[in-house]
Amino acid sequence: MSDTRLTFKEMCSKFDVTPRTLRYYEYIELLQPDREGRSRFFGPREVARMTLIMRGRRFGIKLEDIRQWLLIYENEGTQAQMQAFVEMADRQYGELEEQKLQLDQAMSELKTLRDETAAALTD
């Protein structure tokens, strides 16, 4: 893997996150950049972790679940992490399915109410 390190600003730009977000991820120990004085540098490990964090966030996975999942790799290895991911993905998929049903219902109700209101305007 490349030995290239990204500065704090480059990391924010690469992942399109605010400095506050990146500092928060560091604060909750999702990321552990190298420090040189007041500067932070993000190596390949942190870039890979950030990629996984952003992917998890895209699917609506909670940051604490992502943090625990990343710790599994460090403590138990790839196989255990992959098993944990399958379980986490199954759980999140179920939650997304439920949200989809609720959204479909809300959209249907809104359309019905909108159509009834539009019809009342023409009467």
Secondary structure, DSSP 8 states (H G I E B T S, - for coil): -----EEHHHHHHHHT--HHHHHHHHHTTS---EEETTEEEE-HHHHHHHHHHHHHHHTT--HHHHHHHHHHHHHH-HHHHHHHHHHHHHHHHHHHHHHHHHHHHHHHHHHHHHHHHHHHHH-
